[in-house]
Amino acid sequence: MLNRKKERLKYITGDFFTAMVTWVIFFIFRKRVQEPQKFDGEVALVFDQNFYFALVLIPLFWISLYYLLGYYKDPFRKSRLGELAKTFYHTTIGVTLLFFLLILDDEIAEYKSYYLSYITLFTTHFMLTAIPRIIFSGILAQKIRNKTIGFNTVIVGSNEKAKKIYDQLASNPFSGGYLPVGFVHVNGKILPELKDALPHLGPVTELNSIIREKAIEEIVVAIETGEHEKIEQIINIPNQDQVQIKVIPGMHDILAGRVKFTSIFGAPLIAIKRNKMPLWQQYVKRFADITVSIISLILLSPVFLILAVLIKLDSKGPVFYTQERIGKNETPFHIIKFRSMIADAEKNKPQLATETDPRITRIGMFMRKTRLDEIPQFINVIKGEMSIVGPRPERRYYIDQIIEKAPHYKHLLTVRPGITSWGQVKYGYASNLDEMVRRLEYDILYIENMSLFVDLKILIYTVLIVLKGEGK
């Protein structure tokens, strides 16, 4: 079993120590080179309280920056050339921030001293940080090549392609880290030679349980042309952050430039990247979700009370309406809304509402048009079950029907659902299955283009809908 915590701690310790050494060198440089030019004489090298305070605070700043940029997420999948590129990128961001926060107000003899300060800090930090990173990644790369460590891999497919990719992975003297533990079949046909070489773990429908039981970290999709209708079921698995999915490319993919080499000796594979939003944006998004939700609940508390009274006066039943929905990684949770329909509106079976639905109360009609019935969902956001912006969560009853028409709906279950979404802005509440499927297209587009900027645009359009009362 790969010990990620141990390896991650190595990188964190190395980065912390090199950040300390860098700051000591830079401090001495300022005292011995820059300040004598300013004061026309030698300046005493005194390590005062401020120096020791910075000696702790500055490394913590760097560690936090690396963490937000996702550097420590996977310590095993690193290359020495990649370490140089990432270190250069991280150093540029960090040194620029430190320059404007701490160095720009220094007393200097001439303006050129600013350039010298920046270049000195940048060069020192880059060199000292890159060296241990390259050493650590080199040691890990050697262990992976020697198959001392690796990633439990399952091959999806049971025909000639699956056998060919297994032979490549097993016979390659320079391992790419793949440790095949078995294969799963898609349509039932199993090549005898593959079954003799590799354990058969079951059908693709049991892939989720196989991933858990075998601690799978890599999936190699090697299905035949006639099995491509199953690709959505394979790609849109839950807990994607823990598993990497790679697909054998066709000649079209190679000519289109989709295949990027990560190893000269490795099999050419296309990595399926599902996490479109950078890690730092994910943290900012979550922080904004919590902050905005708390502020909204406080500011909207008078509206909250007024609506509660109106709902009770308008019809019999509770103020709030809770219902089980399916969230990220297919985890069920109970969504909270203001009740906009009569009590027991779905007494017989689940039933979607239409614009002229007699079950919708008078105050309910107003709340649905202005989206005010969604206000209590800020509680779901604070609990981590939802985000402010994300695909609308549905019930299992409808999800099963949608998947029959559009298997790629499962892609929506890989992210946290939201109070508002691109599909919600375009279509509002869906009144039938076809509208759910059409709304799905926009939610898929959202996931493929997730960013803080896109979230902001969706929020602006949502606010306009609320103010105009044009919700559907």
C-alpha positions as CSV (number, residue, x, y, z in Angstrom):
1,M,0.0,0.0,0.0
2,L,1.4,3.4,-1.0
3,N,2.1,5.6,2.0
4,R,1.0,9.0,0.6
5,K,1.2,10.7,4.0
6,K,4.8,9.8,4.5
7,E,5.9,10.9,1.1
8,R,3.8,14.1,1.3
9,L,5.5,14.9,4.6
10,K,8.9,14.5,3.0
11,Y,8.0,17.2,0.4
12,I,6.5,19.5,3.0
13,T,9.5,19.2,5.3
14,G,11.9,19.8,2.4
15,D,10.0,22.8,1.2
16,F,9.7,24.3,4.8
17,F,13.5,23.9,5.4
18,T,14.5,25.4,2.0
19,A,12.1,28.3,2.5
20,M,13.8,29.0,5.9
21,V,17.3,28.8,4.4
22,T,16.3,31.0,1.5
23,W,15.0,33.7,3.9
24,V,18.2,33.6,5.9
25,I,20.3,34.1,2.8
26,F,18.0,36.9,1.6
27,F,18.1,38.6,5.0
28,I,22.0,38.5,5.0
29,F,22.0,39.8,1.4
30,R,19.9,42.8,2.4
31,K,22.1,43.6,5.4
32,R,25.4,43.0,3.7
33,V,24.7,44.4,0.2
34,Q,21.7,46.6,0.0
35,E,21.5,48.5,3.3
36,P,25.2,49.5,3.2
37,Q,24.5,51.2,-0.1
38,K,21.6,53.1,1.4
39,F,23.4,54.2,4.6
40,D,26.9,54.6,3.1
41,G,28.5,52.2,5.6
42,E,28.4,48.7,7.1
43,V,25.2,47.7,8.8
44,A,25.2,45.4,11.8
45,L,23.9,41.9,11.1
46,V,21.4,41.5,13.9
47,F,18.9,38.6,14.1
48,D,16.1,40.3,16.0
49,Q,12.7,39.2,17.0
50,N,11.2,40.2,13.6
51,F,13.7,38.0,11.8
52,Y,12.7,34.9,13.8
53,F,9.1,35.7,13.4
54,A,9.5,35.8,9.6
55,L,11.6,32.7,9.7
56,V,8.5,30.8,10.7
57,L,5.8,32.8,9.0
58,I,7.5,32.9,5.5
59,P,7.9,29.1,5.2
60,L,4.3,28.7,6.4
61,F,3.3,31.1,3.6
62,W,5.1,28.9,1.0
63,I,3.6,25.6,2.3
64,S,0.1,27.1,2.2
65,L,0.7,28.4,-1.3
66,Y,1.9,25.0,-2.5
67,Y,-1.1,23.3,-0.9
68,L,-3.6,25.6,-2.5
69,L,-1.9,25.1,-5.9
70,G,-2.3,21.3,-5.4
71,Y,1.3,20.4,-5.3
72,Y,1.0,17.9,-2.4
73,K,-2.1,16.2,-3.8
74,D,-0.3,13.2,-5.3
75,P,3.4,12.8,-4.3
76,F,3.9,9.7,-6.4
77,R,3.0,10.9,-9.8
78,K,5.8,13.4,-10.4
79,S,8.6,13.7,-12.9
80,R,11.9,15.5,-12.5
81,L,11.3,17.8,-15.5
82,G,7.8,18.5,-14.2
83,E,9.2,19.4,-10.8
84,L,11.4,22.1,-12.5
85,A,8.4,23.5,-14.3
86,K,6.1,23.5,-11.3
87,T,8.8,25.0,-9.0
88,F,9.4,27.8,-11.5
89,Y,5.7,28.5,-11.6
90,H,5.2,28.4,-7.9
91,T,8.3,30.5,-7.2
92,T,7.1,33.2,-9.7
93,I,3.7,33.5,-7.8
94,G,5.2,33.3,-4.3
95,V,8.1,35.7,-4.8
96,T,5.8,38.2,-6.6
97,L,3.4,38.2,-3.7
98,L,6.2,38.5,-1.1
99,F,7.8,41.3,-3.1
100,F,4.7,43.5,-3.1
101,L,3.8,42.6,0.5
102,L,7.1,42.8,2.3
103,I,9.9,44.2,0.0
104,L,8.4,47.1,-1.9
105,D,8.5,49.4,1.1
106,D,12.1,48.8,1.9
107,E,14.5,51.7,2.0
108,I,16.8,51.5,-1.0
109,A,19.6,53.5,-2.5
110,E,18.2,53.4,-6.0
111,Y,15.3,51.9,-7.9
112,K,17.4,49.2,-9.5
113,S,17.8,47.7,-6.0
114,Y,14.2,46.4,-6.3
115,Y,15.1,44.4,-9.4
116,L,18.2,43.0,-7.6
117,S,16.1,42.0,-4.6
118,Y,13.5,40.3,-6.7
119,I,16.1,38.4,-8.8
120,T,18.1,37.4,-5.7
121,L,15.0,36.1,-3.8
122,F,13.6,34.3,-6.9
123,T,16.9,32.6,-7.9
124,T,17.8,31.5,-4.4
125,H,14.3,30.1,-3.6
126,F,14.0,28.4,-7.0
127,M,17.4,26.7,-6.8
128,L,17.1,25.6,-3.2
129,T,13.5,24.3,-3.6
130,A,14.1,22.5,-6.9
131,I,17.1,20.5,-5.7
132,P,15.4,18.4,-3.0
133,R,12.2,18.1,-5.0
134,I,14.1,16.6,-8.0
135,I,15.9,14.2,-5.6
136,F,12.7,13.1,-4.0
137,S,10.9,12.6,-7.3
138,G,14.0,10.8,-8.8
139,I,14.0,8.3,-5.9
140,L,10.3,7.6,-6.3
141,A,10.6,7.4,-10.1
142,Q,13.4,4.8,-9.7
143,K,11.2,2.7,-7.2
144,I,8.3,2.9,-9.7
145,R,10.5,1.8,-12.6
146,N,11.9,-1.1,-10.6
147,K,8.3,-2.0,-9.6
148,T,9.1,-1.6,-5.9
149,I,6.0,0.5,-5.7
150,G,3.1,1.0,-8.1
151,F,-0.6,1.6,-8.5
152,N,-3.1,-1.2,-8.4
153,T,-4.6,-1.3,-12.0
154,V,-7.7,-2.8,-13.4
155,I,-8.1,-3.3,-17.2
156,V,-11.6,-2.7,-18.5
157,G,-12.0,-5.0,-21.5
158,S,-11.7,-8.7,-22.2
159,N,-10.8,-8.9,-25.9
160,E,-7.7,-8.5,-28.1
161,K,-7.1,-4.8,-27.1
162,A,-7.1,-5.7,-23.4
163,K,-4.7,-8.6,-23.9
164,K,-2.4,-6.4,-26.0
165,I,-2.3,-3.6,-23.4
166,Y,-1.7,-6.1,-20.6
167,D,1.3,-7.6,-22.5
168,Q,2.7,-4.1,-22.9
169,L,2.3,-3.3,-19.2
170,A,3.7,-6.6,-18.0
171,S,6.6,-6.9,-20.4
172,N,7.8,-3.3,-20.2
173,P,11.2,-3.3,-18.3
174,F,10.6,0.3,-17.3
175,S,7.4,0.2,-15.4
176,G,5.0,3.2,-15.6
177,G,3.7,2.2,-12.1
178,Y,0.9,0.0,-13.4
179,L,0.4,-3.1,-11.3
180,P,-2.4,-5.1,-13.1
181,V,-4.5,-6.9,-10.5
182,G,-7.2,-8.1,-13.0
183,F,-9.7,-7.3,-15.7
184,V,-13.4,-6.8,-16.0
185,H,-15.5,-7.7,-19.0
186,V,-18.0,-5.4,-20.7
187,N,-20.2,-7.5,-23.0
188,G,-19.6,-11.0,-21.9
189,K,-17.0,-12.2,-24.5
190,I,-13.7,-13.1,-22.8
191,L,-10.5,-13.9,-24.6
192,P,-9.1,-17.2,-23.1
193,E,-5.5,-16.0,-23.4
194,L,-6.3,-13.0,-21.2
195,K,-8.1,-15.1,-18.6
196,D,-5.1,-17.3,-18.4
197,A,-2.8,-14.3,-17.9
198,L,-4.8,-12.1,-15.6
199,P,-7.5,-12.7,-13.0
200,H,-11.1,-12.1,-14.1
201,L,-12.7,-9.8,-11.5
202,G,-16.3,-9.7,-12.9
203,P,-18.5,-7.5,-15.1
204,V,-18.0,-3.7,-15.6
205,T,-21.2,-3.2,-13.6
206,E,-19.3,-4.2,-10.5
207,L,-16.4,-1.8,-11.2
208,N,-17.3,0.4,-8.2
209,S,-17.1,-2.4,-5.7
210,I,-14.0,-3.8,-7.3
211,I,-12.3,-0.4,-6.9
212,R,-13.0,-0.4,-3.2
213,E,-12.1,-4.1,-2.6
214,K,-8.8,-4.1,-4.6
215,A,-7.7,-0.5,-3.7
216,I,-7.6,0.4,-7.4
217,E,-5.8,3.6,-8.3
218,E,-5.6,3.2,-12.1
219,I,-8.1,2.1,-14.7
220,V,-7.0,1.4,-18.2
221,V,-10.0,1.3,-20.7
222,A,-9.2,-1.2,-23.5
223,I,-12.7,-1.8,-25.0
224,E,-13.5,-2.8,-28.6
225,T,-15.3,-0.5,-31.0
226,G,-18.6,-2.3,-30.5
227,E,-18.4,-1.7,-26.7
228,H,-18.1,2.1,-26.8
229,E,-21.7,2.6,-25.6
230,K,-20.3,1.5,-22.2
231,I,-17.7,4.2,-22.0
232,E,-19.9,6.6,-20.0
233,Q,-20.5,4.0,-17.3
234,I,-16.7,3.5,-17.0
235,I,-15.6,7.1,-17.0
236,N,-18.2,8.5,-14.6
237,I,-17.4,6.5,-11.5
238,P,-17.7,8.0,-8.0
239,N,-14.7,9.0,-5.9
240,Q,-12.8,10.1,-9.0
241,D,-10.2,12.0,-7.1
242,Q,-8.7,8.7,-5.9
243,V,-8.6,6.9,-9.3
244,Q,-7.0,7.8,-12.6
245,I,-8.7,6.7,-15.8
246,K,-6.7,6.2,-19.0
247,V,-7.9,5.2,-22.5
248,I,-6.1,3.5,-25.3
249,P,-6.0,6.1,-28.1
250,G,-7.0,5.5,-31.7
251,M,-5.1,6.9,-34.7
252,H,-7.5,9.8,-34.8
253,D,-6.6,10.7,-31.2
254,I,-2.9,10.6,-32.0
255,L,-3.2,12.8,-35.1
256,A,-5.5,15.2,-33.2
257,G,-2.7,15.7,-30.7
258,R,-4.7,14.3,-27.7
259,V,-1.9,11.8,-26.8
260,K,0.8,13.3,-24.6
261,F,3.8,11.2,-23.7
262,T,4.6,11.1,-19.9
263,S,7.2,8.4,-20.4
264,I,9.3,7.4,-23.4
265,F,9.0,3.7,-22.6
266,G,5.4,3.7,-21.4
267,A,2.3,2.7,-23.4
268,P,0.6,5.7,-25.1
269,L,-2.6,6.4,-23.2
270,I,-5.0,9.3,-22.9
271,A,-5.6,10.4,-19.3
272,I,-9.2,11.4,-18.6
273,K,-9.1,14.6,-16.6
274,R,-12.4,15.2,-14.9
275,N,-11.3,17.9,-12.4
276,K,-11.5,21.0,-14.6
277,M,-11.3,23.5,-11.7
278,P,-7.8,24.1,-10.3
279,L,-7.4,23.1,-6.7
280,W,-7.0,26.6,-5.4
281,Q,-10.2,27.6,-7.1
282,Q,-12.0,24.7,-5.4
283,Y,-10.9,26.0,-2.0
284,V,-11.9,29.5,-2.9
285,K,-15.3,28.2,-4.1
286,R,-15.9,26.3,-0.9
287,F,-14.8,29.2,1.2
288,A,-17.2,31.5,-0.8
289,D,-20.0,29.0,-0.5
290,I,-19.8,29.0,3.3
291,T,-19.3,32.7,3.6
292,V,-22.1,33.7,1.3
293,S,-24.5,31.1,2.8
294,I,-23.9,32.4,6.3
295,I,-24.3,36.1,5.3
296,S,-27.4,35.3,3.2
297,L,-29.1,33.4,6.0
298,I,-28.5,36.4,8.3
299,L,-29.5,39.1,5.8
300,L,-32.5,37.1,4.6
301,S,-33.8,36.2,8.1
302,P,-36.6,38.8,7.9
303,V,-37.7,37.3,4.5
304,F,-37.3,33.9,6.1
305,L,-39.8,34.7,8.8
306,I,-42.3,36.4,6.5
307,L,-42.3,33.5,4.1
308,A,-42.8,31.1,7.0
309,V,-45.8,33.0,8.2
310,L,-47.3,33.2,4.7
311,I,-46.8,29.5,4.0
312,K,-48.7,28.6,7.2
313,L,-51.5,31.1,6.4
314,D,-51.8,29.9,2.8
315,S,-52.2,26.2,3.3
316,K,-52.1,23.4,5.9
317,G,-48.8,21.7,6.4
318,P,-45.2,22.3,7.5
319,V,-43.2,25.4,6.5
320,F,-40.2,23.3,5.3
321,Y,-40.1,20.5,2.8
322,T,-37.3,17.9,2.9
323,Q,-36.7,15.3,0.3
324,E,-33.9,12.8,-0.3
325,R,-31.7,13.8,-3.2
326,I,-28.5,12.2,-4.6
327,G,-25.3,14.3,-4.2
328,K,-21.7,14.0,-5.1
329,N,-20.4,10.4,-5.5
330,E,-24.0,9.2,-5.4
331,T,-24.3,10.1,-1.7
332,P,-27.9,10.6,-0.5
333,F,-28.8,13.7,1.5
334,H,-32.0,15.6,2.4
335,I,-32.5,18.8,0.6
336,I,-34.3,21.6,2.5
337,K,-36.8,23.9,0.8
338,F,-39.7,26.1,1.7
339,R,-42.9,24.1,1.0
340,S,-44.4,25.4,-2.3
341,M,-47.1,22.7,-2.8
342,I,-49.9,21.4,-0.8
343,A,-49.0,18.8,1.9
344,D,-48.7,15.2,0.6
345,A,-48.4,16.5,-3.0
346,E,-46.7,13.2,-4.0
347,K,-48.8,10.9,-1.9
348,N,-49.1,8.2,-4.5
349,K,-45.8,8.5,-6.4
350,P,-43.1,11.0,-7.4
351,Q,-44.5,13.5,-9.8
352,L,-42.9,16.6,-11.4
353,A,-44.6,19.9,-11.2
354,T,-45.9,21.9,-14.2
355,E,-46.4,25.6,-14.6
356,T,-50.2,25.2,-14.0
357,D,-49.9,22.5,-11.5
358,P,-52.9,22.7,-9.1
359,R,-50.8,21.3,-6.3
360,I,-48.7,24.6,-6.2
361,T,-50.0,27.0,-3.6
362,R,-50.4,30.7,-4.2
363,I,-47.4,31.7,-2.1
364,G,-45.6,28.7,-3.7
365,M,-46.1,30.0,-7.2
366,F,-44.5,33.3,-6.1
367,M,-41.6,31.6,-4.4
368,R,-40.9,29.3,-7.4
369,K,-40.8,32.3,-9.8
370,T,-38.5,34.2,-7.6
371,R,-36.5,31.1,-6.4
372,L,-37.2,32.1,-2.8
373,D,-38.2,28.6,-2.0
374,E,-34.5,27.7,-2.4
375,I,-33.3,29.9,0.5
376,P,-33.2,27.1,3.2
377,Q,-30.7,25.2,0.9
378,F,-28.0,27.5,2.2
379,I,-28.1,25.2,5.2
380,N,-27.2,22.3,2.9
381,V,-24.4,24.3,1.5
382,I,-22.9,25.0,4.9
383,K,-23.2,21.3,5.7
384,G,-21.1,20.5,2.6
385,E,-23.9,18.6,0.9
386,M,-24.4,21.3,-1.8
387,S,-22.6,24.2,-3.4
388,I,-24.2,27.5,-4.4
389,V,-23.5,26.8,-8.1
390,G,-23.6,23.3,-9.4
391,P,-26.0,20.8,-11.2
392,R,-29.4,20.5,-9.6
393,P,-29.7,17.3,-7.5
394,E,-32.3,14.9,-8.4
395,R,-34.1,11.9,-6.8
396,R,-33.0,8.4,-7.4
397,Y,-36.4,7.7,-9.0
398,Y,-35.7,10.1,-11.8
399,I,-32.0,9.5,-12.0
400,D,-32.6,5.9,-13.0
401,Q,-34.9,7.0,-15.8
402,I,-32.6,9.8,-17.0
403,I,-29.6,7.4,-17.2
404,E,-31.7,5.1,-19.5
405,K,-32.0,8.0,-22.0
406,A,-28.7,9.7,-21.2
407,P,-26.0,7.5,-19.5
408,H,-23.7,10.6,-19.3
409,Y,-25.9,11.9,-16.5
410,K,-23.6,10.1,-14.1
411,H,-21.0,12.7,-14.9
412,L,-23.1,15.2,-12.9
413,L,-22.7,12.9,-9.8
414,T,-19.0,13.6,-9.7
415,V,-19.4,17.1,-8.4
416,R,-21.2,18.8,-5.5
417,P,-24.8,19.7,-6.6
418,G,-25.9,23.4,-6.4
419,I,-28.8,25.7,-5.5
420,T,-28.5,27.2,-9.0
421,S,-27.0,25.9,-12.2
422,W,-26.5,26.8,-15.8
423,G,-29.3,24.3,-16.7
424,Q,-31.5,25.9,-14.0
425,V,-30.9,29.3,-15.5
426,K,-31.7,28.1,-19.0
427,Y,-34.7,25.8,-18.2
428,G,-35.8,26.4,-14.6
429,Y,-37.7,23.6,-12.9
430,A,-38.1,20.6,-15.2
431,S,-41.7,19.5,-15.7
432,N,-40.9,16.2,-17.5
433,L,-38.1,13.8,-18.3
434,D,-37.3,15.3,-21.7
435,E,-36.7,18.7,-20.1
436,M,-34.4,17.1,-17.5
437,V,-32.4,15.6,-20.3
438,R,-32.2,18.9,-22.2
439,R,-31.1,20.7,-19.0
440,L,-28.5,18.0,-18.6
441,E,-26.6,19.3,-21.7
442,Y,-26.0,22.7,-20.0
443,D,-25.0,21.1,-16.7
444,I,-22.4,18.9,-18.5
445,L,-21.1,22.1,-20.2
446,Y,-20.8,23.7,-16.8
447,I,-18.7,20.8,-15.4
448,E,-16.4,20.8,-18.4
449,N,-15.9,24.6,-18.0
450,M,-16.0,24.9,-14.2
451,S,-14.3,28.1,-13.0
452,L,-14.9,30.9,-10.5
453,F,-15.7,33.2,-13.4
454,V,-18.4,30.9,-14.8
455,D,-19.9,30.6,-11.3
456,L,-20.0,34.4,-11.1
457,K,-21.8,34.6,-14.4
458,I,-24.4,32.0,-13.4
459,L,-25.0,33.8,-10.1
460,I,-25.5,37.2,-11.9
461,Y,-28.1,35.6,-14.2
462,T,-29.8,33.9,-11.2
463,V,-30.1,37.2,-9.3
464,L,-31.6,38.8,-12.4
465,I,-34.2,36.0,-12.6
466,V,-35.0,36.5,-8.9
467,L,-35.4,40.3,-9.3
468,K,-37.5,40.0,-12.4
469,G,-39.6,37.1,-11.1
470,E,-39.0,35.2,-14.4
471,G,-38.3,31.8,-12.9
472,K,-40.0,28.8,-14.4
